[in-house]
Each structure stands twice: as C-alpha cells, then as structure tokens.
Amino acid sequence: MKPGRRVTRYQGMVWAVAFWLVGGVLPAVGIGMLVILITVQLIRGKKRERKGLPVPHRSAAVNGLEQLLVLLTPAKRIELEYRATKRERRDDNHDGAPPNRVTIDLDKGVARIRKQ
C-alpha cells in the first residue's frame, strides 16, 4: 500500500463532511438563531409596550445584523452595551429645585435657600 493512498481514501469523506456542514447544518443553525433573535426582539417590544415605555422602532434586519457583527467582532458588543446604557441614562440639566430659590456663591462660601 502506498503512503499517499491512505490520504486520498479519507479525503473524499472529509470533503463530504465539509459540504454537509456548510450546506446543511450551518445554514440551519443560522436560520434557527435568526428566528430566535426575532422572537426575542418581539417579546421585548411587547413587554415595553405593557410597561408604557417607548418601543424603539428598528427593523429585525438591523438587530440581526448587529448580533451577527457581535459574533464576528467582540468590540461591537461593547459598543452596543454602551449605546444601551447611554439610552437608559438620565440626563438632567437642573437640580430639581424651583427657579430662583437657591443662590450659591462659591467665592464667599455661602449658599442661600429662600422660602416661598
């Protein structure tokens, strides 16, 4: 038996397994993951509607593409988490007190609060 003969015998089997994975298993897994992702996004939207929160109107394709990019590039996950925390963060430009009620003078070190 020639040494090269053994490699060619299994070579056909390796190609068959490769085509089976690429042609059958991987697309099925990908489609299954896409269906799960769309279902999760719809459920989240319904929960937000029930709570009275605004529902972000983004297509499932955009969400699916972002999740695919998360799988391919780890930095995308960090960016998406940053966006989510930025959206939920409160942005108050005032201290919550009525106008002209509090006067703070930093030079003198005096703070005055007037009753109304």
C-alpha positions as semicolon CSV with decimal commas, in nm:
position;residue;x (nm);y (nm);z (nm)
1;M;0,000;0,000;0,000
2;K;0,135;0,341;-0,094
3;P;0,161;0,611;0,174
4;G;-0,036;0,860;-0,039
5;R;-0,321;0,616;-0,095
6;R;-0,445;0,638;0,264
7;V;-0,482;1,018;0,247
8;T;-0,689;1,006;-0,070
9;R;-0,923;0,744;0,079
10;Y;-1,026;0,977;0,364
11;Q;-1,007;1,288;0,152
12;G;-1,348;1,219;-0,003
13;M;-1,500;1,166;0,340
14;V;-1,353;1,494;0,468
15;W;-1,500;1,680;0,171
16;A;-1,837;1,513;0,223
17;V;-1,844;1,618;0,589
18;A;-1,735;1,971;0,496
19;F;-2,013;2,007;0,236
20;W;-2,262;1,857;0,478
21;L;-2,168;2,115;0,743
22;V;-2,154;2,414;0,510
23;G;-2,453;2,316;0,301
24;G;-2,687;2,180;0,563
25;V;-2,603;2,225;0,928
26;L;-2,460;2,577;0,941
27;P;-2,741;2,744;0,742
28;A;-3,000;2,562;0,952
29;V;-2,833;2,678;1,273
30;G;-2,807;3,032;1,135
31;I;-3,174;3,042;1,038
32;G;-3,269;2,900;1,378
33;M;-3,065;3,167;1,556
34;L;-3,225;3,438;1,341
35;V;-3,575;3,312;1,428
36;I;-3,486;3,308;1,798
37;L;-3,343;3,661;1,775
38;I;-3,653;3,799;1,603
39;T;-3,877;3,628;1,860
40;V;-3,679;3,776;2,150
41;Q;-3,696;4,125;1,996
42;L;-4,074;4,097;1,951
43;I;-4,121;3,978;2,310
44;R;-3,908;4,267;2,441
45;G;-4,114;4,514;2,240
46;K;-4,440;4,377;2,378
47;K;-4,306;4,394;2,735
48;R;-4,200;4,756;2,683
49;E;-4,547;4,839;2,544
50;R;-4,713;4,684;2,850
51;K;-4,491;4,886;3,084
52;G;-4,570;5,205;2,894
53;L;-4,211;5,259;2,781
54;P;-4,131;5,380;2,431
55;V;-4,059;5,100;2,188
56;P;-3,760;5,159;1,963
57;H;-3,872;5,110;1,603
58;R;-3,587;4,923;1,440
59;S;-3,619;4,651;1,185
60;A;-3,534;4,293;1,268
61;A;-3,273;4,300;0,994
62;V;-3,078;4,573;1,174
63;N;-3,090;4,383;1,502
64;G;-2,990;4,061;1,330
65;L;-2,700;4,230;1,153
66;E;-2,578;4,381;1,480
67;Q;-2,594;4,043;1,652
68;L;-2,403;3,887;1,365
69;L;-2,138;4,157;1,397
70;V;-2,120;4,086;1,771
71;L;-2,028;3,728;1,688
72;L;-1,761;3,839;1,443
73;T;-1,612;4,136;1,629
74;P;-1,605;4,148;2,012
75;A;-1,570;4,528;2,012
76;K;-1,921;4,558;1,865
77;R;-2,068;4,402;2,181
78;I;-1,900;4,669;2,393
79;E;-2,033;4,941;2,162
80;L;-2,389;4,803;2,178
81;E;-2,376;4,782;2,559
82;Y;-2,252;5,143;2,571
83;R;-2,539;5,256;2,347
84;A;-2,792;5,073;2,566
85;T;-2,663;5,232;2,887
86;K;-2,649;5,573;2,720
87;R;-3,014;5,542;2,611
88;E;-3,125;5,448;2,963
89;R;-2,916;5,708;3,146
90;R;-3,099;6,008;3,282
91;D;-2,998;6,347;3,153
92;D;-3,097;6,617;3,400
93;N;-2,958;6,964;3,349
94;H;-3,115;7,108;3,662
95;D;-3,107;7,024;4,030
96;G;-3,482;6,978;4,065
97;A;-3,537;7,292;4,274
98;P;-3,778;7,565;4,164
99;P;-3,612;7,854;3,978
100;N;-3,461;8,146;4,177
101;R;-3,493;7,957;4,504
102;V;-3,128;7,865;4,560
103;T;-2,834;8,103;4,529
104;I;-2,482;7,969;4,570
105;D;-2,183;8,200;4,594
106;L;-1,865;7,994;4,567
107;D;-1,630;8,289;4,629
108;K;-1,785;8,372;4,968
109;G;-1,869;8,010;5,050
110;V;-2,236;8,092;5,107
111;A;-2,548;7,912;4,991
112;R;-2,889;8,078;5,037
113;I;-3,219;7,897;5,016
114;R;-3,530;8,116;5,016
115;K;-3,871;8,001;5,135
116;Q;-4,164;8,058;4,907
